[in-house]
Amino acid sequence: MRILTLKSSLYLLTVCSISCVNLYAQDKTTKLTQDPKFEQLLNEKRKINSSITVNDRYKIQIYNGDSETSRKTLTEFRKDNKNFDATIVFSTPVYKVWIGNFKSRIEAERNLLEVKKNYPNAFLIKPNK
């Protein structure tokens, strides 16, 4: 085994000490920069989520059946009624078209009478998750 000479030992010691001095951990300060559009997106998402309440609202079901017919029913309904929310819900094995987002049963029943003119099989529901 080769023994290090004094010159090599000093050189190695110097390199190790210099490299240790230059090592730093993380800084104490952290700067966070956020795009202003991000906050805008969050507000939009909050608005959408607040309108998608399922448990405490009444809805009207206008169709129950296959996927293609449910999509046609939904687009036809949206053309005629722009003031209602409408969506397709999949519940194995059928697709359902639900409309409205009514807070009270009275409000839902009033709208049900109007909807039944075009969709006689429509009925009132209060979905549970």
C-alpha positions in Angstrom: 0.0 0.0 0.0 1.3 3.4 -0.9 1.7 6.0 1.8 0.7 9.6 0.9 3.5 12.1 0.9 3.3 15.2 2.9 2.7 17.3 -0.2 -0.2 15.1 -1.4 -1.7 15.0 2.1 -1.7 18.8 2.3 -3.2 19.1 -1.2 -6.0 16.6 -0.3 -6.7 18.4 3.0 -6.8 21.8 1.2 -9.2 20.5 -1.5 -11.5 18.9 1.1 -11.6 22.0 3.3 -12.3 24.4 0.4 -15.1 22.2 -1.0 -16.7 21.9 2.4 -16.7 25.7 2.9 -18.7 26.2 -0.4 -21.5 23.8 0.5 -24.7 25.5 1.6 -28.1 24.2 2.6 -31.3 25.8 1.5 -31.9 29.5 1.9 -34.1 30.7 4.7 -36.4 32.6 2.4 -38.7 31.2 -0.2 -40.2 33.4 -2.9 -43.4 32.1 -4.5 -44.5 33.7 -7.8 -48.0 32.8 -9.0 -49.6 33.6 -12.3 -52.7 35.8 -11.8 -54.6 33.6 -14.2 -54.3 30.8 -11.7 -56.4 32.6 -9.1 -58.9 33.3 -11.9 -59.1 29.6 -12.7 -59.6 28.7 -9.0 -62.5 31.2 -8.7 -64.2 29.7 -11.8 -63.7 26.2 -10.5 -65.3 27.2 -7.1 -68.2 28.8 -9.0 -68.8 25.6 -11.0 -68.4 23.3 -8.0 -71.0 25.3 -6.0 -73.5 24.9 -8.8 -73.1 21.1 -8.9 -74.7 20.2 -5.7 -76.4 16.9 -6.0 -77.8 15.9 -2.6 -79.8 18.9 -1.5 -81.4 19.9 -4.8 -84.4 18.7 -6.9 -84.0 17.7 -10.5 -86.3 16.6 -13.3 -85.5 13.4 -15.2 -86.7 13.6 -18.8 -85.1 10.5 -20.3 -83.8 7.1 -19.2 -82.2 4.8 -21.8 -79.3 4.3 -24.1 -76.3 6.7 -24.7 -77.0 7.9 -28.2 -80.7 8.8 -27.6 -79.8 10.5 -24.3 -77.3 12.7 -26.1 -79.9 13.6 -28.7 -82.5 14.3 -26.0 -80.1 16.5 -24.2 -79.1 18.6 -27.2 -82.8 18.9 -28.3 -83.7 20.1 -24.8 -80.9 22.6 -24.6 -81.9 24.1 -27.9 -85.4 24.8 -26.6 -84.6 25.6 -23.0 -81.6 27.7 -22.4 -82.6 28.7 -18.9 -82.2 25.2 -17.4 -79.1 23.3 -16.4 -79.0 19.9 -18.1 -76.7 16.9 -17.8 -76.4 13.2 -18.6 -75.9 10.9 -15.7 -74.7 7.3 -16.2 -76.3 4.8 -13.8 -75.5 1.2 -14.8 -76.7 0.2 -17.4 -78.7 3.2 -18.5 -78.1 6.9 -19.2 -80.4 9.5 -17.6 -81.0 13.1 -18.7 -81.5 15.4 -15.7 -82.5 19.0 -15.9 -82.7 21.8 -13.4 -81.1 22.5 -10.1 -84.1 23.5 -7.9 -83.8 24.4 -4.2 -87.4 23.7 -3.3 -89.8 21.0 -4.3 -92.5 23.7 -5.1 -90.1 25.3 -7.6 -89.3 22.0 -9.1 -93.0 21.0 -9.4 -93.9 24.2 -11.2 -91.2 23.6 -13.8 -92.2 20.0 -14.1 -95.6 21.0 -15.3 -93.9 23.1 -18.1 -91.5 20.3 -19.0 -94.2 17.6 -19.2 -95.7 19.4 -22.2 -92.8 18.4 -24.3 -91.6 15.4 -22.3 -94.7 13.6 -20.9 -92.6 10.9 -19.1 -90.7 13.5 -17.1 -90.7 13.1 -13.3 -89.3 14.8 -10.3 -86.3 13.4 -8.4 -84.1 14.2 -5.5 -80.8 12.3 -6.2 -78.5 11.0 -3.6 -74.8 10.4 -4.1 
